[in-house]
Amino acid sequence: MKGLIQRITARDQRLGAFRHYEILVQVYVVVLLISNLVGQKLSAFGPFRVSGAQLLFPITYIFSDIFTEVYGYAGSRRAIWIAFFANALMALMGVFMVWIPAAPEWPAANQEAFRLVFGAVPRMIVASLLAFWAGEFANSFVMAKMKIWTQGRWLWTRTIGSTVAGQALDSLIVTAVFFWGTVPWTTVLVAAGSGYLFKVAYEALATPLTYGIVAWLKRSEGVDLYDEGTDFNPFRKA
């Protein structure tokens, strides 16, 4: 069936039958974890300042688009939950390792550097997890619904439209929860808005790459899945 594309619905989907799904999930999780680890670094591009998280985290939305477009909402849902728990586990283990007393002979500068990379305040952990969960599921839901509405045409409208919805939730939640009660709401909205615009522009620029990967996966897997009759409950197992 290689090279042939068969249109199927979500009820006919079997994730275990796909050849590339599992490796894509693994890469997706790794990208998410790395984006959190390198997020503190600030890079300069001329007059612009961009953090490591801003550069890498939007890639997870590209993965989410690919999962939903090729493997359906159920495929995206499974990947999101795996990434969510992996992210939570990494955050908790990082906090634990920072909390453990350092050996007396270990330089204090090393401990401080370790704390900067692996340490996180509880509020930031909660903010990032809530934002990731809500944003990714909103992105996948909009992507799946728009595919049905457009009958599979105009992929760019789905990739950008889903990002507009998902990143709006992500940016607002992570900023609001983290800065709740510490800065004026106007500051929260400005910070969320600037990050949001950057992420949406990032996704738009990545559209040609998304087109190429989606087309190759559909040919290789031999399917084009539509979420007709799908239960969009994010807590459903299958």
N, C-alpha and C positions, 0 to 999 in steps of 0.2 A: 504494500500500500504506500510505500515511500514515494513521495512526489505527488500523491493524490490527496486532495483535501475533502473530507466528508463532513457535512454539517450535522452536528448532533446537539441534543439538548442536555441540560444538567442531569436529568434522571438517567441518562445513558452513560454518564461519566464514570470512569474508574481510574483514579489517580495512579494506582499501581501499574496500570498498563502503559503509562507514558515513560519514555526513555530518558528524558532530560529533566523531568520535574524535580527529582530529589537533589540533584547536583545544583540546580538553580536555587532551591531553598537553602542549601548549605552556604552558597556564596552570599545570598541575601542576608542571612544571619551574621555572617562574618563582616560584611560591609557595615551593618548596623552597629555591631559591637566596636569595630574600629573607629567609626565616626564619633562614638561617645568617648573613646580613649584619647583621640587626638583633637577633640573639640575645643580644648583650651587655647590651642595655638592661634595666634592672630597673624595673618599674612597680609602683605601690602602689594596691591596691584595699582601702581600709580597713586592717585589720591584715594582709592578705595581700600577699605579694611575688611577682610573676610576671615571668619574663624574656620577652624578645621571642620567643625560640625556643619557649618553652612555649605562647605564645599562637598562633603561626602554624604551627609544625611539625605539630600534630595535624590540621590541614586536609589534609595530604598523605594521611593515613589515610582521610579521607572520600573523597578522589579515588580511592584504591586500592579502596575498597569499591564505588564507582560503576563503575570500570573492570571489576572482576570480575563484578559483578552484571549489567551490561549487555553488555559485550564479551567476557566470559569470562576465564579465567586467562591465555590467550595475549595478550590485549589488555593485561592488567595487567602481564604479564611484560615486554612490549616497552616499556611506559611506565616501569617501574622501572629497566630497564637504561639507557634514555636519560637519566633523571634522575640515576642513579648516576654515569655518565661526565661529565655536565654539572657535577655537584657536585665531582667529583674535579678536573676541569679548572679550575673556579673557584678551588678551594683552592690548587692548585699555582701558578696565575697570580698569586693574591693574595700568596703567600709570595715569589714572584719579584719582584713590584713593591715589596714592602716591603724586600727585600734590596738592590735597586738604590740606590746612594747618592743622597741628596737634593741638590738644587742648593743652593749656599751661601746664596743669598738667600731660600730657602724657610724660613719660620719653623720652629723646632724643635718648637713646639707643634702645628703642622700635621702634621709627620711622625709625632709620637706619636699623634695622633688617627687618622691613616691606618693606623698599625700596629695600633691597637686594633680597627679595623673589618675590615681585610683580612688582618692577620697571624694566623697560627695555628701552634702548636707541632705538630711531626710526629705526636706521640702523639694529639693531639686530632683531627687529620685522619683518622688510621687508625681511631680509636674511632668517630667519627661515620659514616664510610663503612661500616664493618663493621656497626654497629648499624642503619643505614638499610637496608642490603641484607638482612640477616637478618630484621628486623622486618617490612619490606614484603612479602617473599616468604611469610613465615609468615602474615601477615594475609590475603593473597590466597588461599593454599592452603586455610586454614580456611574462608574465605568461600565458595569454590567447592564444597568438600566439603559444607558445611552446606546449601547450596542444593539439592543432590541429596537429602540426607537429609530435608529438610523439604518436598521437592517444590515449591519456590518460595514456600512460605508463610512467614509470620512473619519478614519482612525484618529487623525489629529484633533478633531473636535472632542473625542472622548478622553484622550490623554491630557489635553489642556483643561477641559471642563472638569474632569475628576480631580485634577490637581488644584484647581480654583477652590473646590469645595473642601477637599481634604486638608490642604495646607492652611486654609482659613481657620479650621478648628484647631489644627496642630499649633499654629503660631499663637493664637489667642489663648489657648489653654496653658501652654508651657510658660508663657509670659505672665499671665494673670495669676496662676497658682504660685509661681516662684516669687513674684514681687507683691503679692497680696498684702495690703496694709503697710507697706514700706515706702512706696512712692505714689505720687498722684496717678489717678486713672488715665489722665492725658498722656503721661509718660509711658504707661503700660501700652496704650493704644498705638503710640508712635513707634515704640520698639517692636511691637507685634506686626505693625503694618510694614515697616521697612524690611524685616525678615521675610514677611509673606511675599512682597513684591519680588524680592530676589529669587525666592524659591520657584515662583510661578514662571519667571523669565528663564530660569535654569531649565525647567521642564520643557518649555517651548523650544529652546535651543537644542534640546536633546531629541526632539521629535524625529529627525531623520534616522538617528541610531535606533530608536524604538521601532520605527517602521521596519528597518532591516532585520532586527532580531525577531520580531513577531512573524514576519513573512517566512523566515528560515525555520522557525519552530513549527509553524503550522504545516509547512511542507514536510518537515522531518517527522512530526508526530502523526501527520495525516488526518488532522481534525480541525474543525472550526467550531468552537463550542458557544452556544447561546444559552443564557440563563432564563429560559422559558420554564415556568413552573418551579423556580428555585425558592427555597425557604431562606430568606436573607437574615434570619436570626443569627447573630454572631456567636451565640453560645451553642448552636447546634453542632453535634459531633461530626456529621457527614453531610 
